[in-house]
């Protein structure tokens, strides 16, 4: 097997409407309209060529699980989010990259990741 990329990640949310609003209005993802009826509430979102699937279900305790959204200018994104009242960590260097973390309204951790810009 040789994967060619990540098609989507799926996360549980307790309120689909609130989650869709956060991911589209605050984080800039786009709502897809091609989600089939799966018999459970949810939504599919576009994130720069990949997808985030929101599933209405019990949200697991945070034990470090997260997914990362790649951004070009982490400092600017952190400033924009903080101006909107979103709690987001300071940038953390990881090799030559930078990362920061925030929680969505359901308590899911989301990493913001900038390739380059960090110390080597």
C-alpha positions as a printed Julia matrix, in Angstrom:
120×3 Matrix{Float64}:
   0.0    0.0    0.0
   1.18   3.51  -0.81
  -1.32   6.21   0.23
  -1.48   9.32  -1.92
  -2.75  11.64   0.82
  -5.42  12.17   3.44
  -8.92  12.43   1.98
 -10.7   13.43   5.19
 -10.71  13.38   8.94
 -13.9   12.79  10.89
 -14.59  14.32  14.28
 -17.49  14.06  16.68
 -19.37  17.22  17.65
 -22.28  17.65  20.03
 -23.96  20.49  18.07
 -23.57  20.36  14.28
 -24.91  23.89  13.7
 -22.5   25.45  16.18
 -19.61  23.41  14.78
 -20.41  24.33  11.16
 -20.61  28.0   12.11
 -17.23  27.83  13.89
 -15.42  25.9   11.16
 -16.81  28.04   8.32
 -17.02  31.5    9.88
 -14.01  31.38  12.19
 -11.63  28.89  10.56
 -12.61  29.52   6.93
 -13.57  26.0    5.81
 -16.34  25.69   3.21
 -19.54  23.71   3.67
 -19.97  20.94   1.1
 -23.41  20.15  -0.29
 -22.75  16.56  -1.4
 -23.03  14.83   1.99
 -25.26  11.76   1.67
 -27.88  10.9    4.28
 -25.98   8.72   6.71
 -28.76   8.44   9.24
 -26.91  10.66  11.72
 -26.5   14.44  11.89
 -23.36  15.93  10.48
 -21.74  18.03   7.8
 -18.85  17.78   5.37
 -16.43  20.68   4.99
 -13.64  21.52   2.53
 -10.26  22.43   3.96
  -7.87  23.34   1.16
  -8.32  20.2   -0.92
  -9.02  17.83   1.96
 -12.18  17.38   3.99
 -13.29  17.56   7.6
 -16.4   15.51   8.37
 -18.42  16.55  11.4
 -20.44  13.73  12.97
 -23.13  14.42  15.58
 -22.11  12.03  18.36
 -20.6   11.92  21.83
 -17.33  13.82  21.86
 -14.48  11.74  23.34
 -12.29  13.08  26.11
  -9.27  14.96  24.82
  -6.23  12.72  25.21
  -4.05  14.49  22.68
  -5.95  13.54  19.54
  -6.22  16.38  17.04
  -5.95  17.23  13.38
  -3.93  20.04  11.84
  -4.9   22.78   9.42
  -1.98  24.12   7.41
  -1.71  27.92   7.29
   0.77  30.24   5.56
   1.25  32.84   8.33
   0.62  31.42  11.79
   1.28  34.72  13.58
  -1.35  36.51  11.51
  -3.85  33.68  12.01
  -3.31  33.7   15.77
  -3.87  37.47  15.85
  -7.04  37.19  13.76
  -8.45  34.42  15.95
  -7.63  36.23  19.17
  -9.31  39.38  17.8
 -12.42  37.2   17.38
 -12.2   36.07  20.99
 -10.87  32.57  20.24
  -8.38  31.19  22.75
  -5.34  29.94  20.85
  -1.89  29.04  22.12
   1.25  30.97  21.31
   3.28  29.57  18.38
   5.41  26.56  19.28
   8.46  25.73  17.15
   8.67  22.13  15.98
  11.85  21.67  13.98
  11.63  24.25  11.22
   7.85  24.56  11.52
   5.45  26.35  13.86
   2.27  25.1   15.47
  -0.46  26.46  17.72
  -3.53  24.85  19.24
  -7.15  25.79  19.9
 -10.33  23.94  20.8
 -13.5   23.93  18.73
 -16.84  24.54  20.52
 -17.2   20.79  21.22
 -13.75  20.62  22.84
 -11.91  18.99  19.93
  -8.27  20.1   19.65
  -7.28  21.7   16.35
  -3.66  22.36  15.44
  -2.72  25.26  13.19
   0.51  24.4   11.38
   2.9   26.61   9.4
   5.59  24.87   7.38
   8.84  26.82   7.79
   9.14  29.92   9.93
  10.44  28.09  12.99
  13.93  27.51  14.31
  15.98  24.7   12.84
